[in-house]
Amino acid sequence: MLNGGASSGARALLLTIASGLVGGLYFSYLTAEPFPPDIVRLVPIAWFVAAVLGGALATRSVGGPGNKVIAWLAVALSVPNALFAAVFSLAALMGD
């Protein structure tokens, strides 16, 4: 069984990469579809929540046991990911 501290950095990195992929797919959908349905506005909010959770998990895994390089990589990737997700979430809430 995997140690919880050792694998939390990898889980944070996986969550950060997955939420970044969701954001990339969302952006490519917006460029292809000029007027998406209203339900699509929930995607950036889910992207933002996943980005924040990935960043929080990465920050916690930096102080714990395990691979620090993976944990710091997850922290470094989660910051711009959360910023982009916040911008797109605000735009979705405003209706643009």
ROGU-809123 format. One record per residue: chain; x, y, z of N, C-alpha, C, O in turn; residue in one letter; residue number from 0. Coordinates in Angstrom, 3 decimals. Example, Ala and Ser with C-alpha at 12.3 -4.5 7.8 and 13.67 -1.06 7.14 Angstrom:
! ROGU-809123
chaine A&n.X 13.190&n.Y -5.690&n.Z 7.800&ca.X 12.300&ca.Y -4.500&ca.Z 7.800&c.X 13.200&c.Y -3.300&c.Z 7.800&o.X 14.236&o.Y -3.319&o.Z 8.465&residu A&num 0
chaine A&n.X 12.850&n.Y -2.250&n.Z 7.080&ca.X 13.670&ca.Y -1.060&ca.Z 7.140&c.X 12.900&c.Y 0.030&c.Z 7.870&o.X 13.409&o.Y 1.138&o.Z 8.039&residu S&num 1
//
This chain:
! ROGU-809123
chaine A&n.X 0.843&n.Y -1.173&n.Z 0.000&ca.X 0.000&ca.Y 0.000&ca.Z 0.000&c.X 0.888&c.Y 1.236&c.Z 0.000&o.X 1.946&o.Y 1.258&o.Z 0.628&residu M&num 0
chaine A&n.X 0.441&n.Y 2.263&n.Z -0.714&ca.X 1.211&ca.Y 3.487&ca.Z -0.806&c.X 1.094&c.Y 4.299&c.Z 0.470&o.X 0.049&o.Y 4.336&o.Z 1.120&residu L&num 1
chaine A&n.X 2.197&n.Y 4.946&n.Z 0.805&ca.X 2.194&ca.Y 5.848&ca.Z 1.953&c.X 1.385&c.Y 7.084&c.Z 1.594&o.X 1.548&o.Y 7.612&o.Z 0.493&residu N&num 2
chaine A&n.X 0.529&n.Y 7.562&n.Z 2.469&ca.X -0.322&ca.Y 8.711&ca.Z 2.177&c.X 0.461&c.Y 9.973&c.Z 1.894&o.X 0.091&o.Y 10.733&o.Z 0.999&residu G&num 3
chaine A&n.X 1.532&n.Y 10.222&n.Z 2.627&ca.X 2.336&ca.Y 11.409&ca.Z 2.407&c.X 3.140&c.Y 11.338&c.Z 1.122&o.X 3.319&o.Y 12.343&o.Z 0.434&residu G&num 4
chaine A&n.X 3.626&n.Y 10.139&n.Z 0.801&ca.X 4.457&ca.Y 9.993&ca.Z -0.384&c.X 3.647&c.Y 10.130&c.Z -1.657&o.X 4.166&o.Y 10.609&o.Z -2.666&residu A&num 5
chaine A&n.X 2.407&n.Y 9.728&n.Z -1.637&ca.X 1.619&ca.Y 9.772&ca.Z -2.858&c.X 0.769&c.Y 11.041&c.Z -2.971&o.X 0.161&o.Y 11.278&o.Z -4.014&residu S&num 6
chaine A&n.X 0.716&n.Y 11.851&n.Z -1.925&ca.X -0.129&ca.Y 13.037&ca.Z -2.005&c.X 0.439&c.Y 14.071&c.Z -2.966&o.X -0.328&o.Y 14.813&o.Z -3.579&residu S&num 7
chaine A&n.X 1.763&n.Y 14.145&n.Z -3.116&ca.X 2.352&ca.Y 15.033&ca.Z -4.103&c.X 2.008&c.Y 14.605&c.Z -5.513&o.X 1.723&o.Y 15.441&o.Z -6.371&residu G&num 8
chaine A&n.X 2.033&n.Y 13.310&n.Z -5.754&ca.X 1.665&ca.Y 12.790&ca.Z -7.065&c.X 0.174&c.Y 12.992&c.Z -7.337&o.X -0.220&o.Y 13.300&o.Z -8.462&residu A&num 9
chaine A&n.X -0.641&n.Y 12.819&n.Z -6.316&ca.X -2.075&ca.Y 13.069&ca.Z -6.479&c.X -2.356&c.Y 14.535&c.Z -6.753&o.X -3.223&o.Y 14.865&o.Z -7.563&residu R&num 10
chaine A&n.X -1.622&n.Y 15.422&n.Z -6.078&ca.X -1.788&ca.Y 16.858&ca.Z -6.306&c.X -1.370&c.Y 17.224&c.Z -7.719&o.X -2.032&o.Y 18.026&o.Z -8.377&residu A&num 11
chaine A&n.X -0.275&n.Y 16.643&n.Z -8.187&ca.X 0.179&ca.Y 16.903&ca.Z -9.552&c.X -0.827&c.Y 16.376&c.Z -10.562&o.X -1.119&o.Y 17.041&o.Z -11.556&residu L&num 12
chaine A&n.X -1.354&n.Y 15.193&n.Z -10.315&ca.X -2.362&ca.Y 14.621&ca.Z -11.218&c.X -3.626&c.Y 15.469&c.Z -11.245&o.X -4.191&o.Y 15.698&o.Z -12.315&residu L&num 13
chaine A&n.X -4.072&n.Y 15.931&n.Z -10.100&ca.X -5.262&ca.Y 16.776&ca.Z -10.030&c.X -5.029&c.Y 18.117&c.Z -10.720&o.X -5.923&o.Y 18.630&o.Z -11.394&residu L&num 14
chaine A&n.X -3.847&n.Y 18.680&n.Z -10.559&ca.X -3.518&ca.Y 19.954&ca.Z -11.198&c.X -3.468&c.Y 19.800&c.Z -12.712&o.X -3.995&o.Y 20.640&o.Z -13.441&residu T&num 15
chaine A&n.X -2.840&n.Y 18.737&n.Z -13.183&ca.X -2.765&ca.Y 18.497&ca.Z -14.630&c.X -4.142&c.Y 18.212&c.Z -15.198&o.X -4.476&o.Y 18.702&o.Z -16.276&residu I&num 16
chaine A&n.X -4.947&n.Y 17.430&n.Z -14.496&ca.X -6.292&ca.Y 17.121&ca.Z -14.985&c.X -7.154&c.Y 18.373&c.Z -15.056&o.X -7.897&o.Y 18.558&o.Z -16.021&residu A&num 17
chaine A&n.X -7.065&n.Y 19.233&n.Z -14.048&ca.X -7.872&ca.Y 20.454&ca.Z -14.093&c.X -7.356&c.Y 21.400&c.Z -15.174&o.X -8.145&o.Y 22.123&o.Z -15.784&residu S&num 18
chaine A&n.X -6.063&n.Y 21.407&n.Z -15.418&ca.X -5.515&ca.Y 22.201&ca.Z -16.513&c.X -5.991&c.Y 21.704&c.Z -17.870&o.X -6.257&o.Y 22.499&o.Z -18.771&residu G&num 19
chaine A&n.X -6.097&n.Y 20.385&n.Z -18.015&ca.X -6.634&ca.Y 19.824&ca.Z -19.257&c.X -8.101&c.Y 20.189&c.Z -19.447&o.X -8.538&o.Y 20.469&o.Z -20.564&residu L&num 20
chaine A&n.X -8.853&n.Y 20.184&n.Z -18.363&ca.X -10.253&ca.Y 20.609&ca.Z -18.442&c.X -10.328&c.Y 22.058&c.Z -18.901&o.X -11.161&o.Y 22.411&o.Z -19.736&residu V&num 21
chaine A&n.X -9.459&n.Y 22.891&n.Z -18.353&ca.X -9.430&ca.Y 24.291&ca.Z -18.767&c.X -9.050&c.Y 24.457&c.Z -20.222&o.X -9.635&o.Y 25.279&o.Z -20.927&residu G&num 22
chaine A&n.X -8.086&n.Y 23.693&n.Z -20.679&ca.X -7.695&ca.Y 23.753&ca.Z -22.084&c.X -8.798&c.Y 23.294&c.Z -23.012&o.X -9.027&o.Y 23.896&o.Z -24.061&residu G&num 23
chaine A&n.X -9.479&n.Y 22.234&n.Z -22.631&ca.X -10.611&ca.Y 21.754&ca.Z -23.431&c.X -11.754&c.Y 22.764&c.Z -23.429&o.X -12.423&o.Y 22.957&o.Z -24.444&residu L&num 24
chaine A&n.X -11.973&n.Y 23.401&n.Z -22.296&ca.X -13.009&ca.Y 24.429&ca.Z -22.213&c.X -12.682&c.Y 25.608&c.Z -23.126&o.X -13.556&o.Y 26.115&o.Z -23.829&residu Y&num 25
chaine A&n.X -11.427&n.Y 26.042&n.Z -23.112&ca.X -11.027&ca.Y 27.152&ca.Z -23.973&c.X -11.149&c.Y 26.787&c.Z -25.446&o.X -11.607&o.Y 27.602&o.Z -26.248&residu F&num 26
chaine A&n.X -10.747&n.Y 25.581&n.Z -25.812&ca.X -10.873&ca.Y 25.178&ca.Z -27.212&c.X -12.340&c.Y 25.058&c.Z -27.624&o.X -12.685&o.Y 25.322&o.Z -28.776&residu S&num 27
chaine A&n.X -13.199&n.Y 24.664&n.Z -26.695&ca.X -14.632&ca.Y 24.616&ca.Z -26.995&c.X -15.189&c.Y 26.020&c.Z -27.215&o.X -16.011&o.Y 26.238&o.Z -28.105&residu Y&num 28
chaine A&n.X -14.735&n.Y 26.969&n.Z -26.396&ca.X -15.222&ca.Y 28.341&ca.Z -26.550&c.X -14.771&c.Y 28.968&c.Z -27.865&o.X -15.499&o.Y 29.768&o.Z -28.451&residu L&num 29
chaine A&n.X -13.591&n.Y 28.617&n.Z -28.325&ca.X -13.130&ca.Y 29.166&ca.Z -29.606&c.X -13.876&c.Y 28.544&c.Z -30.778&o.X -14.001&o.Y 29.173&o.Z -31.829&residu T&num 30
chaine A&n.X -14.371&n.Y 27.329&n.Z -30.619&ca.X -15.098&ca.Y 26.663&ca.Z -31.702&c.X -16.586&c.Y 26.999&c.Z -31.678&o.X -17.227&o.Y 27.037&o.Z -32.729&residu A&num 31
chaine A&n.X -17.131&n.Y 27.239&n.Z -30.518&ca.X -18.567&ca.Y 27.493&ca.Z -30.356&c.X -18.761&c.Y 28.924&c.Z -29.846&o.X -18.494&o.Y 29.186&o.Z -28.673&residu E&num 32
chaine A&n.X -19.215&n.Y 29.850&n.Z -30.681&ca.X -19.309&ca.Y 31.239&ca.Z -30.236&c.X -20.375&c.Y 31.484&c.Z -29.164&o.X -20.194&o.Y 32.358&o.Z -28.316&residu P&num 33
chaine A&n.X -21.466&n.Y 30.744&n.Z -29.182&ca.X -22.540&ca.Y 30.929&ca.Z -28.209&c.X -22.868&c.Y 29.585&c.Z -27.560&o.X -23.817&o.Y 28.915&o.Z -27.966&residu F&num 34
chaine A&n.X -22.081&n.Y 29.187&n.Z -26.548&ca.X -22.335&ca.Y 27.880&ca.Z -25.917&c.X -23.590&c.Y 27.924&c.Z -25.044&o.X -24.031&o.Y 29.000&o.Z -24.639&residu P&num 35
chaine A&n.X -24.158&n.Y 26.760&n.Z -24.757&ca.X -25.313&ca.Y 26.724&ca.Z -23.859&c.X -24.934&c.Y 27.171&c.Z -22.446&o.X -23.763&o.Y 27.149&o.Z -22.068&residu P&num 36
chaine A&n.X -25.926&n.Y 27.571&n.Z -21.687&ca.X -25.687&ca.Y 28.103&ca.Z -20.347&c.X -25.080&c.Y 27.077&c.Z -19.391&o.X -24.357&o.Y 27.455&o.Z -18.468&residu D&num 37
chaine A&n.X -25.353&n.Y 25.808&n.Z -19.589&ca.X -24.827&ca.Y 24.777&ca.Z -18.696&c.X -23.303&c.Y 24.703&c.Z -18.776&o.X -22.653&o.Y 24.241&o.Z -17.838&residu I&num 38
chaine A&n.X -22.738&n.Y 25.153&n.Z -19.883&ca.X -21.284&ca.Y 25.115&ca.Z -20.062&c.X -20.597&c.Y 26.098&c.Z -19.121&o.X -19.398&o.Y 25.977&o.Z -18.872&residu V&num 39
chaine A&n.X -21.331&n.Y 27.056&n.Z -18.604&ca.X -20.750&ca.Y 28.031&ca.Z -17.673&c.X -20.347&c.Y 27.402&c.Z -16.349&o.X -19.628&o.Y 28.028&o.Z -15.571&residu R&num 40
chaine A&n.X -20.788&n.Y 26.189&n.Z -16.074&ca.X -20.398&ca.Y 25.505&ca.Z -14.846&c.X -19.004&c.Y 24.895&c.Z -14.937&o.X -18.384&o.Y 24.605&o.Z -13.914&residu L&num 41
chaine A&n.X -18.512&n.Y 24.700&n.Z -16.149&ca.X -17.207&ca.Y 24.058&ca.Z -16.338&c.X -16.076&c.Y 24.874&c.Z -15.709&o.X -15.260&o.Y 24.292&o.Z -14.995&residu V&num 42
chaine A&n.X -15.980&n.Y 26.203&n.Z -15.934&ca.X -14.864&ca.Y 26.912&ca.Z -15.301&c.X -14.946&c.Y 26.946&c.Z -13.776&o.X -13.922&o.Y 27.068&o.Z -13.103&residu P&num 43
chaine A&n.X -16.142&n.Y 26.840&n.Z -13.234&ca.X -16.265&ca.Y 26.797&ca.Z -11.776&c.X -15.722&c.Y 25.475&c.Z -11.248&o.X -15.027&o.Y 25.450&o.Z -10.232&residu I&num 44
chaine A&n.X -16.035&n.Y 24.374&n.Z -11.934&ca.X -15.465&ca.Y 23.075&ca.Z -11.561&c.X -13.954&c.Y 23.074&c.Z -11.766&o.X -13.216&o.Y 22.494&o.Z -10.970&residu A&num 45
chaine A&n.X -13.499&n.Y 23.721&n.Z -12.828&ca.X -12.068&ca.Y 23.855&ca.Z -13.085&c.X -11.392&c.Y 24.608&c.Z -11.942&o.X -10.329&o.Y 24.202&o.Z -11.472&residu W&num 46
chaine A&n.X -12.004&n.Y 25.700&n.Z -11.496&ca.X -11.441&ca.Y 26.492&ca.Z -10.404&c.X -11.390&c.Y 25.704&c.Z -9.100&o.X -10.391&o.Y 25.752&o.Z -8.383&residu F&num 47
chaine A&n.X -12.448&n.Y 24.989&n.Z -8.795&ca.X -12.482&ca.Y 24.193&ca.Z -7.564&c.X -11.394&c.Y 23.124&c.Z -7.597&o.X -10.693&o.Y 22.920&o.Z -6.606&residu V&num 48
chaine A&n.X -11.249&n.Y 22.440&n.Z -8.736&ca.X -10.213&ca.Y 21.413&ca.Z -8.856&c.X -8.814&c.Y 22.022&c.Z -8.770&o.X -7.909&o.Y 21.422&o.Z -8.191&residu A&num 49
chaine A&n.X -8.638&n.Y 23.209&n.Z -9.344&ca.X -7.326&ca.Y 23.869&ca.Z -9.283&c.X -6.970&c.Y 24.261&c.Z -7.856&o.X -5.826&o.Y 24.098&o.Z -7.431&residu A&num 50
chaine A&n.X -7.941&n.Y 24.775&n.Z -7.119&ca.X -7.687&ca.Y 25.165&ca.Z -5.723&c.X -7.428&c.Y 23.931&c.Z -4.863&o.X -6.538&o.Y 23.945&o.Z -4.012&residu V&num 51
chaine A&n.X -8.194&n.Y 22.873&n.Z -5.076&ca.X -7.958&ca.Y 21.646&ca.Z -4.317&c.X -6.591&c.Y 21.054&c.Z -4.627&o.X -5.898&o.Y 20.580&o.Z -3.727&residu L&num 52
chaine A&n.X -6.202&n.Y 21.081&n.Z -5.896&ca.X -4.874&ca.Y 20.594&ca.Z -6.264&c.X -3.769&c.Y 21.424&c.Z -5.640&o.X -2.756&o.Y 20.884&o.Z -5.194&residu G&num 53
chaine A&n.X -3.960&n.Y 22.741&n.Z -5.607&ca.X -2.971&ca.Y 23.601&ca.Z -4.977&c.X -2.884&c.Y 23.388&c.Z -3.473&o.X -1.793&o.Y 23.385&o.Z -2.903&residu G&num 54
chaine A&n.X -4.024&n.Y 23.212&n.Z -2.838&ca.X -4.029&ca.Y 22.968&ca.Z -1.390&c.X -3.373&c.Y 21.632&c.Z -1.060&o.X -2.598&o.Y 21.531&o.Z -0.109&residu A&num 55
chaine A&n.X -3.682&n.Y 20.620&n.Z -1.843&ca.X -3.067&ca.Y 19.308&ca.Z -1.622&c.X -1.571&c.Y 19.358&c.Z -1.886&o.X -0.791&o.Y 18.719&o.Z -1.179&residu L&num 56
chaine A&n.X -1.166&n.Y 20.116&n.Z -2.902&ca.X 0.261&ca.Y 20.255&ca.Z -3.199&c.X 0.984&c.Y 20.997&c.Z -2.082&o.X 2.099&o.Y 20.632&o.Z -1.710&residu A&num 57
chaine A&n.X 0.359&n.Y 22.025&n.Z -1.555&ca.X 0.977&ca.Y 22.784&ca.Z -0.471&c.X 1.132&c.Y 21.923&c.Z 0.779&o.X 2.147&o.Y 22.006&o.Z 1.471&residu T&num 58
chaine A&n.X 0.150&n.Y 21.117&n.Z 1.061&ca.X 0.245&ca.Y 20.219&ca.Z 2.214&c.X 1.303&c.Y 19.152&c.Z 2.007&o.X 1.963&o.Y 18.740&o.Z 2.961&residu R&num 59
chaine A&n.X 1.476&n.Y 18.695&n.Z 0.764&ca.X 2.437&ca.Y 17.621&ca.Z 0.517&c.X 3.876&c.Y 18.121&c.Z 0.512&o.X 4.803&o.Y 17.319&o.Z 0.628&residu S&num 60
chaine A&n.X 4.083&n.Y 19.436&n.Z 0.380&ca.X 5.441&ca.Y 19.982&ca.Z 0.450&c.X 6.025&c.Y 19.763&c.Z 1.844&o.X 7.204&o.Y 19.437&o.Z 1.979&residu V&num 61
chaine A&n.X 5.218&n.Y 19.936&n.Z 2.862&ca.X 5.696&ca.Y 19.782&ca.Z 4.233&c.X 5.737&c.Y 18.352&c.Z 4.724&o.X 6.338&o.Y 18.075&o.Z 5.762&residu G&num 62
chaine A&n.X 5.120&n.Y 17.449&n.Z 4.014&ca.X 5.058&ca.Y 16.063&ca.Z 4.454&c.X 6.179&c.Y 15.224&c.Z 3.891&o.X 7.035&o.Y 15.723&o.Z 3.160&residu G&num 63
chaine A&n.X 6.174&n.Y 13.954&n.Z 4.231&ca.X 7.202&ca.Y 13.059&ca.Z 3.685&c.X 6.903&c.Y 12.743&c.Z 2.222&o.X 5.758&o.Y 12.821&o.Z 1.776&residu P&num 64
chaine A&n.X 7.922&n.Y 12.397&n.Z 1.507&ca.X 7.731&ca.Y 12.018&ca.Z 0.106&c.X 8.614&c.Y 12.826&c.Z -0.813&o.X 9.539&o.Y 13.510&o.Z -0.376&residu G&num 65
chaine A&n.X 8.317&n.Y 12.738&n.Z -2.078&ca.X 9.118&ca.Y 13.394&ca.Z -3.104&c.X 8.800&c.Y 14.886&c.Z -3.135&o.X 7.702&o.Y 15.285&o.Z -3.524&residu N&num 66
chaine A&n.X 9.750&n.Y 15.695&n.Z -2.732&ca.X 9.548&ca.Y 17.148&ca.Z -2.681&c.X 9.529&c.Y 17.767&c.Z -4.070&o.X 8.874&o.Y 18.789&o.Z -4.275&residu K&num 67
chaine A&n.X 10.235&n.Y 17.170&n.Z -5.030&ca.X 10.281&ca.Y 17.727&ca.Z -6.380&c.X 8.893&c.Y 17.678&c.Z -7.012&o.X 8.460&o.Y 18.650&o.Z -7.630&residu V&num 68
chaine A&n.X 8.209&n.Y 16.580&n.Z -6.866&ca.X 6.863&ca.Y 16.451&ca.Z -7.419&c.X 5.907&c.Y 17.407&c.Z -6.709&o.X 5.045&o.Y 18.015&o.Z -7.345&residu I&num 69
chaine A&n.X 6.060&n.Y 17.536&n.Z -5.406&ca.X 5.195&ca.Y 18.436&ca.Z -4.652&c.X 5.410&c.Y 19.887&c.Z -5.077&o.X 4.442&o.Y 20.622&o.Z -5.271&residu A&num 70
chaine A&n.X 6.667&n.Y 20.305&n.Z -5.223&ca.X 6.941&ca.Y 21.681&ca.Z -5.650&c.X 6.508&c.Y 21.908&c.Z -7.088&o.X 6.069&o.Y 23.007&o.Z -7.428&residu W&num 71
chaine A&n.X 6.618&n.Y 20.902&n.Z -7.938&ca.X 6.133&ca.Y 21.018&ca.Z -9.314&c.X 4.618&c.Y 21.214&c.Z -9.324&o.X 4.096&o.Y 22.021&o.Z -10.093&residu L&num 72
chaine A&n.X 3.927&n.Y 20.482&n.Z -8.478&ca.X 2.478&ca.Y 20.641&ca.Z -8.386&c.X 2.107&c.Y 22.031&c.Z -7.878&o.X 1.138&o.Y 22.624&o.Z -8.353&residu A&num 73
chaine A&n.X 2.863&n.Y 22.552&n.Z -6.924&ca.X 2.610&ca.Y 23.916&ca.Z -6.422&c.X 2.837&c.Y 24.926&c.Z -7.541&o.X 2.025&o.Y 25.827&o.Z -7.749&residu V&num 74
chaine A&n.X 3.950&n.Y 24.770&n.Z -8.260&ca.X 4.285&ca.Y 25.714&ca.Z -9.331&c.X 3.259&c.Y 25.693&c.Z -10.458&o.X 2.974&o.Y 26.734&o.Z -11.051&residu A&num 75
chaine A&n.X 2.710&n.Y 24.546&n.Z -10.754&ca.X 1.699&ca.Y 24.459&ca.Z -11.814&c.X 0.316&c.Y 24.877&c.Z -11.336&o.X -0.502&o.Y 25.340&o.Z -12.131&residu L&num 76
chaine A&n.X 0.051&n.Y 24.718&n.Z -10.064&ca.X -1.290&ca.Y 25.026&ca.Z -9.573&c.X -1.551&c.Y 26.523&c.Z -9.482&o.X -2.701&o.Y 26.953&o.Z -9.572&residu S&num 77
chaine A&n.X -0.513&n.Y 27.318&n.Z -9.306&ca.X -0.720&ca.Y 28.764&ca.Z -9.180&c.X -1.248&c.Y 29.372&c.Z -10.481&o.X -2.297&o.Y 30.016&o.Z -10.448&residu V&num 78
chaine A&n.X -0.571&n.Y 29.202&n.Z -11.632&ca.X -1.146&ca.Y 29.773&ca.Z -12.860&c.X -2.450&c.Y 29.090&c.Z -13.270&o.X -3.332&o.Y 29.720&o.Z -13.853&residu P&num 79
chaine A&n.X -2.563&n.Y 27.808&n.Z -12.962&ca.X -3.801&ca.Y 27.093&ca.Z -13.283&c.X -4.975&c.Y 27.718&c.Z -12.531&o.X -6.034&o.Y 27.941&o.Z -13.119&residu N&num 80
chaine A&n.X -4.805&n.Y 28.000&n.Z -11.253&ca.X -5.879&ca.Y 28.605&ca.Z -10.465&c.X -6.168&c.Y 30.032&c.Z -10.926&o.X -7.322&o.Y 30.461&o.Z -10.919&residu A&num 81
chaine A&n.X -5.139&n.Y 30.767&n.Z -11.325&ca.X -5.367&ca.Y 32.131&ca.Z -11.813&c.X -6.179&c.Y 32.135&c.Z -13.104&o.X -7.129&o.Y 32.905&o.Z -13.240&residu L&num 82
chaine A&n.X -5.807&n.Y 31.277&n.Z -14.048&ca.X -6.580&ca.Y 31.184&ca.Z -15.290&c.X -8.008&c.Y 30.720&c.Z -15.015&o.X -8.957&o.Y 31.230&o.Z -15.611&residu F&num 83
chaine A&n.X -8.156&n.Y 29.756&n.Z -14.115&ca.X -9.490&ca.Y 29.265&ca.Z -13.778&c.X -10.330&c.Y 30.360&c.Z -13.125&o.X -11.534&o.Y 30.444&o.Z -13.366&residu A&num 84
chaine A&n.X -9.706&n.Y 31.193&n.Z -12.306&ca.X -10.443&ca.Y 32.289&ca.Z -11.660&c.X -10.920&c.Y 33.302&c.Z -12.695&o.X -12.047&o.Y 33.792&o.Z -12.613&residu A&num 85
chaine A&n.X -10.072&n.Y 33.616&n.Z -13.665&ca.X -10.464&ca.Y 34.571&ca.Z -14.706&c.X -11.631&c.Y 34.025&c.Z -15.530&o.X -12.600&o.Y 34.737&o.Z -15.794&residu V&num 86
chaine A&n.X -11.532&n.Y 32.762&n.Z -15.933&ca.X -12.608&ca.Y 32.189&ca.Z -16.724&c.X -13.882&c.Y 32.007&c.Z -15.895&o.X -14.984&o.Y 32.120&o.Z -16.433&residu F&num 87
chaine A&n.X -13.749&n.Y 31.730&n.Z -14.606&ca.X -14.934&ca.Y 31.603&ca.Z -13.753&c.X -15.640&c.Y 32.930&c.Z -13.588&o.X -16.869&o.Y 32.990&o.Z -13.621&residu S&num 88
chaine A&n.X -14.871&n.Y 34.004&n.Z -13.410&ca.X -15.492&ca.Y 35.315&ca.Z -13.302&c.X -16.180&c.Y 35.716&c.Z -14.613&o.X -17.266&o.Y 36.295&o.Z -14.597&residu L&num 89
chaine A&n.X -15.552&n.Y 35.409&n.Z -15.728&ca.X -16.168&ca.Y 35.703&ca.Z -17.015&c.X -17.449&c.Y 34.894&c.Z -17.208&o.X -18.424&o.Y 35.399&o.Z -17.765&residu A&num 90
chaine A&n.X -17.450&n.Y 33.641&n.Z -16.752&ca.X -18.652&ca.Y 32.824&ca.Z -16.894&c.X -19.768&c.Y 33.338&c.Z -15.994&o.X -20.938&o.Y 33.306&o.Z -16.375&residu A&num 91
chaine A&n.X -19.414&n.Y 33.810&n.Z -14.806&ca.X -20.434&ca.Y 34.342&ca.Z -13.912&c.X -21.000&c.Y 35.660&c.Z -14.410&o.X -22.171&o.Y 35.961&o.Z -14.179&residu L&num 92
chaine A&n.X -20.166&n.Y 36.459&n.Z -15.100&ca.X -20.633&ca.Y 37.731&ca.Z -15.631&c.X -21.391&c.Y 37.545&c.Z -16.938&o.X -22.117&o.Y 38.442&o.Z -17.365&residu M&num 93
chaine A&n.X -21.233&n.Y 36.405&n.Z -17.569&ca.X -21.980&ca.Y 36.139&ca.Z -18.792&c.X -21.214&c.Y 36.429&c.Z -20.061&o.X -21.813&o.Y 36.451&o.Z -21.136&residu G&num 94
chaine A&n.X -19.915&n.Y 36.652&n.Z -19.985&ca.X -19.114&ca.Y 36.912&ca.Z -21.186&c.X -18.420&c.Y 35.679&c.Z -21.644&o.X -17.701&o.Y 35.710&o.Z -22.642&residu D&num 95
//
